[in-house]
Amino acid sequence: MKNNKGFLKIEVMTVIVLLLVVFAFLFYVFLTGTGNQKYETMKDNAISFSKAVTTNIASFHYTNTVYLEEAIDEGFLKSIRSPFGGGTCDIYESKVDTVEGKTYATLRCGKYLLDAADFANTEEVPVYEVSEWSAKKLEGDNVEEKELYNCLDDDKEVFEQYTEELNFVYHYNKKYGTDEYFVDSFKESSECEIVTKIFYRTKEEVKK
């Protein structure tokens, strides 16, 4: 009887272990599926953003590059909620570029990025995981660097953060009531001292 009870305990433990393995596998599959759905939602949001811009392209100041911030300001879109939680997608970095008649959408939501995505084939649109921009120099094969702009007035930064040139020009026009397109055309006569810094971040394609 003792031996039988011993074998019974082993069998019960074996069943419990097997059940735990099965539940762990199912939980992993569930999490993976949920993650992939979030990436697909991000792509859908980028497509909607791109369509809103191209449909109303004549309403924008500089039609070759339109930032999410401007599309929201013009009333063609509301803020895009990040599918990964933590608020909305970045209005300063997210944009739609038109190059030789083709449209490319960039959308950053938290630490995830669609970078100049061409949605002719949605299956081939990569998603990247990026760090925050930092003025501290980084090194490595996965490091991206970019020159970003701001303005100084009495040695104080005018805008809350450094942004790409065209987004900076959009901020400048809003604040000073001007109609500029590129920094070089008004740098010498600017209402504030235009400054630039090189920023760095890491960028890795997400393995799905």
Phi, psi and chi 1 to 4 in degrees:
 res  aa     phi    psi   chi1   chi2   chi3   chi4
   1 MET       -  -37.7  -68.9  -61.5  -69.4      -
   2 LYS   -64.0  -41.2  -71.0 -177.4  180.0  179.3
   3 ASN   -65.3  -40.7  -72.8  -22.3      -      -
   4 ASN   -61.9  -42.9  -71.5  -20.8      -      -
   5 LYS   -63.9  -36.6  -71.8 -178.6  179.1  179.3
   6 GLY   -63.7  -45.7      -      -      -      -
   7 PHE   -63.5  -36.8  -78.1  121.4      -      -
   8 LEU   -63.2  -42.1 -177.7   60.5      -      -
   9 LYS   -63.5  -41.2  -71.7 -179.8 -179.8  178.6
  10 ILE   -63.5  -42.6  -67.7  173.3      -      -
  11 GLU   -63.3  -43.3  -69.5  171.7   -4.9      -
  12 VAL   -61.7  -45.3  170.6      -      -      -
  13 MET   -62.2  -38.5  -70.5  -59.9  -63.6      -
  14 THR   -62.4  -44.2  -58.4      -      -      -
  15 VAL   -62.2  -43.6  171.0      -      -      -
  16 ILE   -61.4  -44.7  -69.3  173.9      -      -
  17 VAL   -61.7  -43.6  169.5      -      -      -
  18 LEU   -62.3  -41.7  -72.2  174.1      -      -
  19 LEU   -62.9  -40.9  -73.0  173.9      -      -
  20 LEU   -62.6  -40.9  -72.1  174.2      -      -
  21 VAL   -63.5  -43.5  170.3      -      -      -
  22 VAL   -63.3  -45.7  170.3      -      -      -
  23 PHE   -63.8  -38.8  -77.6  127.0      -      -
  24 ALA   -63.6  -41.9      -      -      -      -
  25 PHE   -63.9  -46.4  173.7   74.8      -      -
  26 LEU   -63.0  -38.4  -68.0  175.0      -      -
  27 PHE   -65.4  -40.5 -173.0   61.3      -      -
  28 TYR   -62.9  -45.2  169.7   77.6      -      -
  29 VAL   -60.9  -41.2  170.4      -      -      -
  30 PHE   -62.4  -46.8  171.4   76.4      -      -
  31 LEU   -65.0  -40.7  -71.4  179.1      -      -
  32 THR   -62.9  -44.5  -57.0      -      -      -
  33 GLY   -62.7  -40.8      -      -      -      -
  34 THR   -63.9  -42.6  -58.6      -      -      -
  35 GLY   -62.3  -44.7      -      -      -      -
  36 ASN   -62.8  -36.6  -72.9  -21.0      -      -
  37 GLN   -64.4  -36.1 -178.0   56.6   49.8      -
  38 LYS   -65.3  -39.2  -70.7  178.8  179.4  179.4
  39 TYR   -64.2  -40.8  -61.3  137.9      -      -
  40 GLU   -65.1  -38.5  -67.0  -55.0  -46.6      -
  41 THR   -63.0  -40.0  -61.0      -      -      -
  42 MET   -62.0  -42.6 -173.5  179.3 -175.4      -
  43 LYS   -63.5  -42.5  -68.2  178.4 -177.1  179.4
  44 ASP   -61.0  -40.8  -69.9  -18.5      -      -
  45 ASN   -63.9  -39.2  -72.2  -20.8      -      -
  46 ALA   -66.1  -39.0      -      -      -      -
  47 ILE   -64.7  -43.5  -67.9  172.4      -      -
  48 SER   -62.2  -41.6  -62.8      -      -      -
  49 PHE   -60.2  -47.1  172.6   30.9      -      -
  50 SER   -61.6  -43.0 -178.8      -      -      -
  51 LYS   -66.1  -39.5  -72.4 -179.6  178.0  177.9
  52 ALA   -61.8  -38.6      -      -      -      -
  53 VAL   -71.1  -49.7  169.0      -      -      -
  54 THR   -65.9  -33.3   54.6      -      -      -
  55 THR   -67.8  -31.7  -58.7      -      -      -
  56 ASN  -116.6   28.9  -58.8  -76.8      -      -
  57 ILE   -58.0  -32.9 -164.6   64.4      -      -
  58 ALA   -68.3  -14.0      -      -      -      -
  59 SER   -85.1   -8.3  -59.7      -      -      -
  60 PHE   -98.7  153.6  -60.8  107.6      -      -
  61 HIS   -65.4  -53.8  179.4   67.6      -      -
  62 TYR  -118.9  103.8 -177.9   63.4      -      -
  63 THR   -74.8  -15.9   56.4      -      -      -
  64 ASN   -73.7  -28.5  -74.3   -3.2      -      -
  65 THR  -140.2  120.4  -60.8      -      -      -
  66 VAL  -124.8  122.0  177.9      -      -      -
  67 TYR   -86.3  154.3  -73.5   86.2      -      -
  68 LEU   -57.3  -36.3  177.5   56.7      -      -
  69 GLU   -57.0  -45.5  178.2 -177.5   13.1      -
  70 GLU   -69.0  -39.1 -174.9  177.5    0.9      -
  71 ALA   -61.6  -37.4      -      -      -      -
  72 ILE   -70.7  -44.7  -66.5  172.0      -      -
  73 ASP   -58.6  -36.1  -72.7  -13.0      -      -
  74 GLU   -81.3   -5.8  -67.4  -64.6  -30.3      -
  75 GLY    85.2   13.3      -      -      -      -
  76 PHE   -89.2  -14.4  -62.3  119.5      -      -
  77 LEU  -146.2  155.9  -84.3  176.5      -      -
  78 LYS   -99.9  169.9  -65.9 -177.2  178.5  179.6
  79 SER   -54.5  141.7  -62.7      -      -      -
  80 ILE   -93.8  118.5  -61.1  175.8      -      -
  81 ARG   -74.4  133.4 -175.8  171.4  -65.1  -81.4
  82 SER   -67.8  128.8  170.8      -      -      -
  83 PRO   -70.2   -9.1   24.9  -33.1      -      -
  84 PHE   -98.5    6.4  -53.0  100.1      -      -
  85 GLY    83.7  174.9      -      -      -      -
  86 GLY    79.8   30.8      -      -      -      -
  87 GLY   101.6 -144.9      -      -      -      -
  88 THR  -110.7  166.8   56.3      -      -      -
  89 CYS   -73.6  153.9  -61.7      -      -      -
  90 ASP   -65.8  120.2 -168.0  -53.3      -      -
  91 ILE   -82.3  -16.1   62.7  173.0      -      -
  92 TYR   -89.6  -34.3  -55.4  124.2      -      -
  93 GLU   -95.7  -28.5 -170.6  171.4  -16.0      -
  94 SER   -71.8  133.4  -58.1      -      -      -
  95 LYS  -160.3  166.2   61.4 -176.0  176.5  179.0
  96 VAL  -122.5  121.8  173.1      -      -      -
  97 ASP  -105.9  140.9  -69.3  -52.2      -      -
  98 THR  -116.9  118.5  -57.3      -      -      -
  99 VAL  -128.3  115.4 -178.5      -      -      -
 100 GLU    51.3   44.0  -63.4 -179.4  -10.0      -
 101 GLY    82.2   -5.9      -      -      -      -
 102 LYS  -101.9  145.7  -67.3 -166.8   69.2  174.5
 103 THR  -107.2  134.0  -58.6      -      -      -
 104 TYR  -128.0  129.5  -58.0   89.8      -      -
 105 ALA  -108.9  132.0      -      -      -      -
 106 THR  -114.0  127.5  -64.5      -      -      -
 107 LEU  -138.8  123.6 -176.6   64.8      -      -
 108 ARG  -113.9  125.7  179.4  175.7  177.3 -179.5
 109 CYS  -127.4  105.2  -57.5      -      -      -
 110 GLY    62.8 -124.9      -      -      -      -
 111 LYS   -95.1    9.8   63.2 -179.7 -178.9  179.2
 112 TYR  -110.5  144.7  -64.2  100.0      -      -
 113 LEU  -140.2  131.3  173.2   73.4      -      -
 114 LEU  -100.4  121.5  -65.6  174.2      -      -
 115 ASP  -112.3  108.1 -168.6    9.9      -      -
 116 ALA    47.9   52.7      -      -      -      -
 117 ALA   -77.0  132.4      -      -      -      -
 118 ASP  -100.6  114.9  178.1    3.0      -      -
 119 PHE   -91.6   22.3  -73.6  101.2      -      -
 120 ALA   -61.5  -31.3      -      -      -      -
 121 ASN  -138.1   98.3 -174.2  -15.0      -      -
 122 THR   -65.0  -21.8   56.1      -      -      -
 123 GLU   -69.2  -22.3  -64.5  -61.4  -38.2      -
 124 GLU  -103.7   14.6  -62.6  179.8    0.6      -
 125 VAL   -88.3  111.2  175.1      -      -      -
 126 PRO   -78.7  153.2   28.5  -33.3      -      -
 127 VAL  -114.9  135.4  178.7      -      -      -
 128 TYR  -113.7  151.7  -60.9   93.8      -      -
 129 GLU  -106.0  125.7 -176.2  172.2  -22.4      -
 130 VAL  -125.6  154.2  -65.7      -      -      -
 131 SER   -90.0  175.7   64.3      -      -      -
 132 GLU   -71.8  150.8  -65.5  -62.9  -33.5      -
 133 TRP   -65.1  139.2  -71.9  109.8      -      -
 134 SER  -139.6  141.8  170.3      -      -      -
 135 ALA   -75.7  -10.7      -      -      -      -
 136 LYS   -76.8  126.7 -178.0  179.3  178.7 -179.5
 137 LYS   -64.3  131.9 -174.6  174.8  177.4   60.6
 138 LEU  -115.8  155.4  -57.5  174.9      -      -
 139 GLU  -132.0  150.0  -65.4 -177.5   -4.3      -
 140 GLY   140.4  165.1      -      -      -      -
 141 ASP   -70.2  -20.7  -65.1  -24.3      -      -
 142 ASN  -100.7   16.4   64.3  -22.7      -      -
 143 VAL   -96.3  133.0  172.9      -      -      -
 144 GLU  -114.4  140.4  179.9 -179.6   42.4      -
 145 GLU  -126.2  150.8   66.3  177.2   69.3      -
 146 LYS  -152.4  143.1 -175.0  173.0  -70.4 -173.0
 147 GLU   -87.1  124.0 -177.2  178.8   42.0      -
 148 LEU  -120.0  157.4  -57.7  178.4      -      -
 149 TYR  -117.8  152.2  -69.0   72.4      -      -
 150 ASN  -155.3 -176.9 -151.8  -35.4      -      -
 151 CYS  -133.2  145.6 -119.4      -      -      -
 152 LEU  -112.8  134.8  -63.3 -179.5      -      -
 153 ASP  -132.6  115.5 -170.2   -1.0      -      -
 154 ASP    55.8   41.2  -69.6  -27.1      -      -
 155 ASP    65.8   14.7  -66.5  -34.7      -      -
 156 LYS  -112.1  138.4  -66.1 -178.4  179.6 -179.9
 157 GLU   -67.0  127.9  -66.4  173.2   -9.3      -
 158 VAL   -74.0  -41.4  173.6      -      -      -
 159 PHE  -105.9  151.9  -55.5  112.8      -      -
 160 GLU   -65.0  -23.3   63.7 -179.8   27.1      -
 161 GLN  -152.9  160.1   67.9 -176.7   64.7      -
 162 TYR   -76.1  137.3  -76.7   71.6      -      -
 163 THR  -135.7  172.0   56.7      -      -      -
 164 GLU   -60.8  158.8  -64.0  174.3  -10.2      -
 165 GLU   -52.7  -50.5  177.4 -175.3   -1.2      -
 166 LEU   -69.4  -32.3  -63.4  177.9      -      -
 167 ASN   -72.0  -36.5 -170.2 -114.8      -      -
 168 PHE   -60.9  -44.0  163.4   75.4      -      -
 169 VAL   -62.2  -38.6  172.8      -      -      -
 170 TYR   -61.3  -44.2  177.7   68.7      -      -
 171 HIS   -63.1  -42.2  -68.2  158.6      -      -
 172 TYR   -62.0  -45.9 -176.9   91.1      -      -
 173 ASN   -61.7  -40.7  -74.3  -23.7      -      -
 174 LYS   -64.0  -42.1  -79.6 -154.8  -55.6 -177.6
 175 LYS   -74.2  -41.8 -179.1  171.3  180.0   61.0
 176 TYR  -105.6    4.4  -63.9  106.2      -      -
 177 GLY    65.4   32.6      -      -      -      -
 178 THR  -101.6 -179.5   51.7      -      -      -
 179 ASP  -134.8   51.5 -169.4   34.3      -      -
 180 GLU   -88.7  162.6  -52.8  -68.2   -7.3      -
 181 TYR  -122.4  -41.4  -75.5   86.1      -      -
 182 PHE  -134.2  148.9  -59.3  100.8      -      -
 183 VAL   -59.0  -41.1  166.8      -      -      -
 184 ASP   -59.3  -27.0  -74.6  -14.4      -      -
 185 SER   -77.4  -16.0   64.3      -      -      -
 186 PHE  -136.7    8.7   68.4   97.2      -      -
 187 LYS   -57.4  -41.5 -168.6  170.4 -175.0  177.2
 188 GLU   -74.3  -25.4  -60.4  -57.7  -38.9      -
 189 SER  -109.5   17.0   58.9      -      -      -
 190 SER   -63.4  149.9  172.7      -      -      -
 191 GLU   -72.9  -14.1  -62.4  -74.3  -15.3      -
 192 CYS  -142.0  170.8   53.7      -      -      -
 193 GLU   -85.4  112.6  179.4 -171.4   -7.3      -
 194 ILE   -76.0  127.7  -61.9  174.1      -      -
 195 VAL  -128.7  154.1  -67.6      -      -      -
 196 THR  -131.2  154.7   62.6      -      -      -
 197 LYS  -140.1  150.9  -71.9 -176.6 -178.8  179.5
 198 ILE   -91.0  126.5  -58.4  -63.5      -      -
 199 PHE  -114.8  156.1  -73.9   80.8      -      -
 200 TYR  -130.8  151.4  -55.1   84.8      -      -
 201 ARG  -157.0  161.3   72.0  177.1  175.6 -168.4
 202 THR   -92.5  151.7   57.1      -      -      -
 203 LYS  -146.7  117.9  178.5 -178.3  177.5 -176.1
 204 GLU  -131.5  136.4  -64.7  -88.0    6.1      -
 205 GLU   -69.7  137.1 -175.1  172.5  -15.4      -
 206 VAL   -74.6  132.2  173.2      -      -      -
 207 LYS   -90.6  113.7  -57.4  -61.2 -179.0 -176.9
 208 LYS  -106.7      -  -65.7 -178.9  -73.1 -177.7
